[in-house]
Amino acid sequence: MAKTVKPYKDSKLGKKEQVTQMFDNISTNYDGLNRVISLGIDVKWRKKVVAIVGKNNPKQILDIATGTGDLAIMMAQNLNPDKVIGLDISPGMLEVGKQKINKERLSDKIEMMVGDSEDMPFKDNTFDAITVSFGVRNFANLNKGLQEIARVLKPSGVLVILETSNPTKFPFKQGYKIYTNFILPTIGKLFSKDKVAYTYLSESANSFPFGPAFNNILQKNGFTNTVHEPVTFGSATIYTAKK
């Protein structure tokens, strides 16, 4: 099971509240810093997610932990859905996303909504596809969040998750550890006004279950046909599952 890692170790707030506070704090420079930290590779990963989602020709899509809406925008532009709902607990991130959506003239396709992935305001069997991009490791209760996803996903629908993972082969394993433990937090401290945010992001990435271990968690929470595809030497993994 996933180890509980929180952004602010001296805070009495729960993980959910801390994650909300953290993303609100870093929302204004998140996109630019994210491109630098990932060397732009995250864009390529999201394109792979869009291609997988597109195989189902979905009309109703839910993007959980949508952040500033990168994946929601990409799906709206490329998959011709009737509606994409971007759900996130951080109003700050959503506000940045809304500006991007207006700029792309996609307000009629994408709805950004403040909401909790563990208690969503949607009816059972609503969505043809559900995506989560770098968000499941921020769930306060992973099992509850996945069960809620299963509830609102149609029986014929697909779940696609993009999440960090740890390379297992030399020399990528060693290089990844150096990068996430030292370089990433240093960059975050230099360029982000929240000095602990990127330390949390690296710690949560290093401690989160991946590959077959995460497939097992998906299967225990209502999913089948689970497939995982490591990308970029295993520094991230794309998971596909059916209800």
Backbone hydrogen bonds, N-H to C=O, Kabsch-Sander energy under -0.5 kcal/mol:
donor,donor_aa,acceptor,acceptor_aa,energy
3,K,207,S,-0.7
5,V,3,K,-0.7
9,K,7,P,-0.7
11,S,8,Y,-1.7
18,Q,14,G,-2.3
19,V,15,K,-2.9
20,T,16,K,-2.0
21,Q,17,E,-2.3
22,M,18,Q,-2.7
23,F,19,V,-2.5
24,D,20,T,-2.2
25,N,21,Q,-2.0
26,I,22,M,-1.7
27,S,23,F,-0.8
27,S,24,D,-0.6
29,N,26,I,-0.8
30,Y,26,I,-0.7
30,Y,27,S,-0.6
33,L,29,N,-2.0
34,N,30,Y,-2.7
35,R,31,D,-2.1
36,V,32,G,-1.6
37,I,33,L,-2.9
38,S,34,N,-2.4
39,L,35,R,-0.5
39,L,36,V,-0.7
40,G,35,R,-1.3
41,I,38,S,-1.9
43,V,40,G,-1.0
44,K,40,G,-0.6
45,W,41,I,-1.9
46,R,42,D,-2.1
47,K,43,V,-1.8
48,K,44,K,-1.5
49,V,45,W,-1.7
50,V,46,R,-2.6
51,A,47,K,-2.0
52,I,48,K,-1.9
53,V,49,V,-2.7
54,G,50,V,-2.4
55,K,51,A,-0.7
55,K,52,I,-1.0
56,N,53,V,-1.6
57,N,54,G,-1.5
61,I,59,K,-0.5
61,I,83,K,-2.4
62,L,129,A,-2.3
63,D,85,I,-3.2
64,I,62,L,-0.7
64,I,131,T,-2.8
65,A,87,L,-1.2
66,T,63,D,-0.6
66,T,87,L,-2.2
69,G,66,T,-2.3
73,I,69,G,-2.8
74,M,70,D,-2.0
75,M,71,L,-2.4
76,A,72,A,-2.3
77,Q,73,I,-2.2
78,N,74,M,-1.4
79,L,75,M,-2.5
80,N,76,A,-0.5
82,D,59,K,-1.3
83,K,59,K,-2.2
84,V,109,K,-2.7
85,I,61,I,-2.7
86,G,84,V,-0.6
86,G,111,E,-2.8
87,L,63,D,-2.5
87,L,85,I,-0.6
88,D,113,M,-2.0
94,L,90,S,-2.0
95,E,91,P,-2.1
96,V,92,G,-1.5
97,G,93,M,-2.2
98,K,94,L,-2.7
99,Q,95,E,-1.5
100,K,96,V,-1.7
101,I,97,G,-2.5
102,N,98,K,-2.5
103,K,99,Q,-1.9
104,E,100,K,-1.8
105,R,102,N,-1.0
106,L,101,I,-2.3
109,K,106,L,-1.6
110,I,106,L,-2.4
111,E,84,V,-2.6
112,M,110,I,-0.5
113,M,86,G,-3.2
115,G,88,D,-2.1
116,D,119,D,-0.5
117,S,115,G,-0.5
119,D,116,D,-1.9
122,F,120,M,-0.9
125,N,151,R,-2.4
126,T,123,K,-0.6
126,T,152,V,-1.6
127,F,152,V,-2.5
128,D,60,Q,-2.1
129,A,60,Q,-1.4
130,I,158,V,-2.3
131,T,62,L,-2.6
132,V,160,V,-1.7
133,S,64,I,-0.8
134,F,132,V,-0.6
134,F,162,L,-3.8
138,N,135,G,-1.8
139,F,136,V,-1.3
145,G,141,N,-2.4
146,L,142,L,-2.4
147,Q,143,N,-2.4
148,E,144,K,-2.0
149,I,145,G,-1.9
150,A,146,L,-2.3
151,R,147,Q,-1.7
152,V,148,E,-1.7
153,L,149,I,-1.1
154,K,127,F,-2.9
157,G,154,K,-1.9
158,V,128,D,-1.6
159,L,241,A,-2.8
160,V,130,I,-2.5
161,I,239,Y,-2.6
162,L,132,V,-2.8
163,E,161,I,-0.5
163,E,237,T,-2.3
165,S,235,S,-1.6
172,F,169,K,-0.5
173,K,169,K,-2.4
175,G,171,P,-2.5
176,Y,172,F,-2.6
177,K,173,K,-1.8
178,I,174,Q,-2.0
179,Y,175,G,-2.3
180,T,176,Y,-3.0
181,N,177,K,-2.4
182,F,178,I,-1.8
183,I,178,I,-1.4
184,L,179,Y,-3.2
186,T,182,F,-1.4
187,I,183,I,-2.5
188,G,184,L,-2.4
189,K,185,P,-2.4
190,L,186,T,-1.9
191,F,187,I,-2.2
192,S,188,G,-2.2
195,K,193,K,-0.8
197,A,194,D,-0.7
198,Y,194,D,-0.5
200,Y,196,V,-2.4
201,L,197,A,-2.3
202,S,198,Y,-1.5
203,E,199,T,-2.5
204,S,200,Y,-3.1
205,A,201,L,-1.4
206,N,202,S,-2.1
207,S,203,E,-1.4
208,F,204,S,-1.0
213,A,210,F,-1.3
214,F,211,G,-0.6
215,N,211,G,-2.1
216,N,212,P,-2.2
217,I,213,A,-1.4
218,L,214,F,-2.4
219,Q,215,N,-2.4
220,K,216,N,-1.9
221,N,217,I,-0.6
221,N,218,L,-1.1
222,G,219,Q,-1.0
223,F,218,L,-1.6
224,T,242,K,-2.8
227,V,240,T,-2.6
229,E,238,I,-2.5
231,V,236,A,-2.9
234,G,231,V,-0.5
235,S,231,V,-0.8
235,S,232,T,-1.6
236,A,231,V,-1.4
237,T,163,E,-2.9
238,I,229,E,-2.3
239,Y,161,I,-3.3
239,Y,237,T,-0.6
240,T,227,V,-2.8
241,A,159,L,-2.3
242,K,224,T,-2.9
243,K,157,G,-0.6
